[in-house]
Amino acid sequence: MNAISNFTFHNDYNVRIIDINGEFWFVATDVANALDYRDAGNMVRNLDDDERGTHNMSTPSGDQNLSIINESGLYSAILKSRKPEAKKFKKWVTSEVLPAIRKTGKYEAPKPIEKRDYINNSDMLNIKRLIWACTHHISHGEAFKFGIWHSLRKVTGVPSPAKFEVQHLPILAQEFQRILNIVEPYFEARRECELALIKRVIRERGDHKVVQAILDEMKASATDFNETLQKHLPMVFDQDCLNLLNRRPNGYDHSDCSERLI
C-alpha cells in the first residue's frame, strides 16, 4: 500500500509522508525545506543507500519521480541540520505525527485550546446578591440557598465547583427571575397571613382556627402560577438582574450566600 499524507510543520512547511508497505518515507524536498537545506539532492547524497529511495507519484502535470528518505534518513538529516528548529521538527515527527499515524492511520494537528471567558469576582457578587434577595426572608435559608445553587448549576450545565462563563449570565438571570416568580407570591401570602394573625387573632382575640384558613389561602396563593407570572418583579430584584447581565458591581458582599461545596 502506498498512501500519501500531507502535514504542516509550524504552519509554514508542507511535509508529505508516504506509507510504503507499512514503512514511512518522507519526500526529500519537503524535509530539506523544513530543515533549511539549500539543496535536497545534497542532503540525500549524504545518506546511506538504505535510507534513500525514489517514488513515482501522479500529479495534475504528470507523473513525478520523487526523492524520498526513510525514518533513519530523516534522523540523519536532522542531526546535520544547522536550523534551530531541527530539534522541534524531530520532536514533532517522532512524538506527534508518526505515533498518530500508526495508531489511527492519520495525523490530526492538535486543536488550539479554546480560551474561555469566565465570570469575575464582581459577577459572583451579583449572583450572591440575587440569591440573598430570594432567600433572606426564608426560614430554611441555608437549604434554600443550596437549592438555588443546584438549580443554577443544572440550568447552565456547569458542574460545581467549575466557574460559570460570561455566556451563562443571561441564563442565570433568567433562572433567577423564574425562582423569584415562584417565591414572590409566597412572600406576599406570608406577609398577609402575619398581618391577619396580628389583627384578627392577637389584637381582636379572634378564634385561632382562623389561622388555618389563612394558611390555606397562603398555600393556594403560593401555587397559583398564573397569578405569579402576571406579577411584576420587585424593582430592586429587577435592577440586580440587570447588574448581573451588564456586569455592573453592586457594592454588596453577601458572603453567607456563597456556594456550599459537599
N, C-alpha and C positions, 0 to 999 in steps of 0.2 A: 504494500500500500504506500503510495506517495501522496501525502497530504500536505498542502502548503498553508501555513498560518502567518498572519501579519500582526506584528506587535509594535508598539511605540514606546521608545525609551525617552523619558524626560520631556514628552510632548514634542520632541524635535526629530528624532531619528526613527525611521521605519525599519524594522528588523524582520526579515522573513525567515521562518523556521520550517524545514521540510522533514516530515516523518517518512523515512525510507525503511520500510520493513521493521519498524519499531525503534530505529536509531535516529536521533535528531541531528540534522545538519543545518548549518547556518549559511545564508547567502553571503559570500565573502565581501562583496561591495558594501552591503549594509553594515557589516561588522567594522570594516575599515573606516567608514564614515563616523560611526559611533565612537570609535577609539582614536579618531584623529590621525589615521594613517593617510599619507599623501596618495599612496597607490595600493590598491587591493592586490595587484599582481606581486609586488614586492613582499607584502605581508604573507601571501600564500607560499611563495617560493622558499621562505624560511622555515616552513613546516615540514614535518616528516610525510612520507608518501601516504601512510595510512591515516593521516589527519586531514587530507585534502582530496577533492574529487570534483566531478562536474555533474550537472543535472540539466536535462533538456526540459524547458518549460514553454508551453504555448502561451503567446500573448496576442493582443489585437494586431500587432505589427508583424506577427510571425513567430516561428519557434526561436527561442534563445537558449544558448548553451551557457548555463551559469556556473561560475566557480563557487564551490561550496566547501565548508570546513566542518568537522565534527566537534563534539564537546572538548575532546583533548586538544584539538587545534585551536578552539576558541580560548581555552585557558592559556595556551602558549602565546597567542596574540595579545591577550590581556596583560600578561607578565611583561611583554616587550613594549607595551604602550606607555607613552610619556604623559598621556592625558590624565589630569587629576581625577576625572570621573570614572577611570577604568575600574577601580575597586567597586564603585557603586554599580557599574554595569554588570560586573561579575556577580555581585550580590543579587541584583535584580533577576538575572538569568537563572542562577542556581537556587535562590530562595523562593522566588515567586513563579516565574514563567514555567520552567521545566517541571517542578513538582505539581503545578496545577494541571499541566497537560497530561502528565502521567496518571493523575487521579481522575480527572473529569473529561479528558480528551480535548480540552480547550483552556485558554487562559483569559481571564477577565480582569482588567485593571481594577485595583481597589477603588471603591466608590468614596469620594470625599465625604468626610464626616459632616453631616448637616448641623450647622450651628443653630442651636435652639435659643429662642428669646424668652428667658424665664422672667417671672414677675420679680419685683424688687421688694425691699422691706416696706416701702410706703404702700404698695399694693396689698401686702399681707396685713398691714394695719387697717386698711379699708375693709378687708374681709372680716377681721376680728370685730370691727365696729358694727358691721351688719349682723354678725352672729349675736353680739351683745344686744342689738335692737330687737332681735327675735326672741331672746331668752331671759332678759333681766327681770321680767315680771313673772317668770315661771317658777313654781315651787321646786320642781325637779330640774333645776337649771343645768347641772352637770350632765345629766343623762340627755337633756335636750341638745346641749352643745355637741355631745358625742354623736347624736343622731344627725345633726346638721352637717358636721364634718363628713360623716359617712355618706350622706346624700351628695355633697359636693364632689367627693371622690368618685362616686358612682356615675354621676351625670357627665363628668369630664373624662372618665376612663383613666384617670391618673391615680395609681395606687399610692398609698401612704408608705413612706414619707417623701416620695418624689415631689419635686416642685411643680406648681402649676406654670403654664406658659402664658404669655400675653394673649395669645389667640383664644385662651379659655375664659378671658374676662367677660365677654358678652354672655357666655353660657352660665357663668357663675352669677352674674347679675340677674339673669332670667330665673335661675333657680331660687335666688333669694326672694324675688318677687312672688314666686309660686308658694314658697314657705310662708311668707307674710300673709298672703291671701287666705291661707289656712288658719293661721293663729290669730289674725286680726279680729274675726268675729268672736273668737273665744275670749280675747281680752275684753271686748266690748260687753259680751254677755256676763262675764265675771264681774265687771265693774257695776253693771246694772243689778246683778244679784247682791253685791255687797251693799249698794245703796238701799235696796229694798229690805235687806236684812236689818240694817241700822234703823230705818224709818219704821217699818211695819212690825218688826218683832221686838227690837230692843226699846226704841223710844215709845212706841204706841202699845207695847206689851201684847202684841198680837199672838195668835196661835202659831206655835213653832212649826206646825205641819205645813204652813205656807212656804217654808224653806224648801221642802221637797218639790213643790210646784215650781218655785223659782229655778231650782236646779234642772228640772225637766225642760223648762224654757231655754235655759242656758245650753243644754245638750243639743236641743233642736237647732238653736242658732249656730252652734259650732259646726254642725254637719250640713248646714244649708249652703251648699257650694254655689248655687245660682245667685243667691244674695251676695255671697262673698265676692264673686267675680265682678259684680256691679259696683263694689266699693272702690273708692279712690285710695291709693296708697298714702299713708301719712307723709306730710311734706318733708319731714326730717329724713325718713327712710328713703324716700324718692331721691333726695339730694345725695344721700350716702351711696345709692346705686349709681348715680351719675359720677360721683367721685371715683368709684371703682372702675367704671367704663373709661373715664377720661384720665385716670391715673393721677388724680389730684390728692395731695396729702390732706388728712382730716384733723390732725393735731391731737388725736386720742391714742391711748396705748391699748387698753383692754387686754392686758397680758393674761387675765383669767380666762380668756376665750381662745387661748392657744390650743392647737390640736393635741389631744392626749394620745400618745403612742402606746400601744399594748402589744 
